[in-house]
Amino acid sequence: MPKPDKTKKPSRIGTQKRPPSIVKLKDSAGKSSISRKNTLFLLGAILIITIIVFGRSVQFDFVNWDDDVNVTENPNVRTLSANSVKRIFTTHVIGNYNPLTTLSFAVEYHFFGANPKIYHVDNLMLHLLCTILVFWMILLMGAKPLTAFIVGLLFGIHPLRIESVVWITERKDVLYSVFYLSSLVAYVLFVRRQKKRYYFLSLLLFIPSLLSKIQAVTLPLACLALDYYLNRPLKIRLVLEKIPFFILSLVTGLIGIHFLRQMGSMEINEVFPLFQRFFIGAYSLSVYILKSLIPFQMSAIYPYPKTIPLIYYLSPIFLILAIYFIIRSAQYRKDVIFGSLFFIVNIIFLIQVVGAGQGFIADRFSYIAYIGLFFIYAKIFDYLVTKWIKIKPLLYAFAAVYMIVLVIISLTHIKVWGNTETLFTDVLQKHPGVPVAYNNRGRYYRTLNKFNKALEDYNKAITLNPKGYAAYNNRGKVYFETNENEKAIADYSKALEINPKYTEAYANRGGVYGKTGRYAEAIENLNKAIELDSMYIDAYSNRALTFYYSQQYEPCIRDCDFFLRFYPLNADMYNLRGLTNDLLRRYQEAIADYNEAIRLKPDQGVFYQNRSYFYFTSGDKKKALADAEKAQNLGVTMDPAYLLRLK
């Protein structure tokens, strides 16, 4: 009986010492098994399916889950000038330094205003571009088009993409990822072709990625993972080569830490002791891995548990099994090690062991990291269809059904992000004890003048968290708008008792003091708000009104001027400045302001009324009469005696 040949070993995927230098695969006849045309067809199929999944998002609204502070109420977004761009690059937004993202919002606002459709379309376009780059990168790494197709499709349609793509605030994710993935593509080209220009291109693309989101600091580690996969010898040269990348990461990280400290967001999580925080981190890492395969119970907020459940303590067992799988697989394929490294380096800094935000897990954190896991899954599938040829059709059928299920889950869950009410109602259905969800939904009801619903949600938020100063402040706004002024003052004061540096509460209390004629107290509170935050623009508008009613006209003009630098389309402020200039007998300035107010808001009858009075005092009764009649047609009750004098 002949002995088996021990010199030959069965071929394994990923065991070659050097990856192929070209992307096309060759069949036994020496011809390309998958042509460029078919490769483009695969990419086109990915993009079409992704558009089907996310297309409805372009009809969604803004949500008051940071869309307000980042876009709709961000003064640096309202204008596009040299000064506003300078402010964008030298300040932060609630502790986050992502100036390029904010600049993109400013450009959109400049051309399209606060139209949410434009912002959603741009987010989707950026996600599609990221999907193309993922597909391209996997091909450049030497993978088969089938592998690139699976990775690209999973990246495009996976339900955990929804938060990054549909949430306008998370423009940060899709924008930084465009540059991040472009940098990685350039880096792979550098390794493949050994041409320095690709190295410098990779370094150059890294900069806008860092300016879009601090999470991009992981790129040099991702490059080291690629070095491993592309069989570059592990030498000190590889690390030295990344020094410019590490320097950029370090500088960006220090800037980010500086701004986070300004916001008080760097405190260590003291709710749980260190050993419990370790299990929280292990559990969240396990959840990310499981959700890559089975996306379950997605939510905009994953609140910390009040006590640590048993499953948290058991989660390290799952991670140990995952590590065992990696070790056992390493002798057969480096794909598993590379995918695991890519996932870990892009998720590890986001595991909430030290910090404590609204929650300890976030779907958006997986946006880039999941490429590593998707790569592993695609390689496993490729290995199975190669090894188990007899059941190949069954494997393809299973893969197709799995992808269809992901599409259905995404299409179902995406509706949650339609508006603020649907978003936070979903959160409360899954996590009923989240006070911020009640608070934010209450804000939404208040903007719709559904004051009873708003009060109900604010009361619930305060019951759940009596130290929640934002809920007191927001409930005060409801009382202000329903003319319960003393209750409003009490709530603003309570918010300031909890947080003495709460700028908005000072501005709001100043507004209600001004409304009730307590001008000195109003100005004192508004001055304090501006002292705490010189860019809190609403404080200037409230103070301008207070100055006007207390007959302090020059300060009123100054506040109007400052406000209009950031909100140049605010017709009410032009009207106020027109009234003030009129009283100061600055007639040319007054008529210019009235005209601008009417141009911006031509259906506001009171503007015509004010201009009519101006024309009357300047002796032009014909124009005064025309404006008076226009005001009357728009619902303003004009004095019959005044109209008679004009006629």
Disulfide bonds with the S-S distance in Angstrom:
none
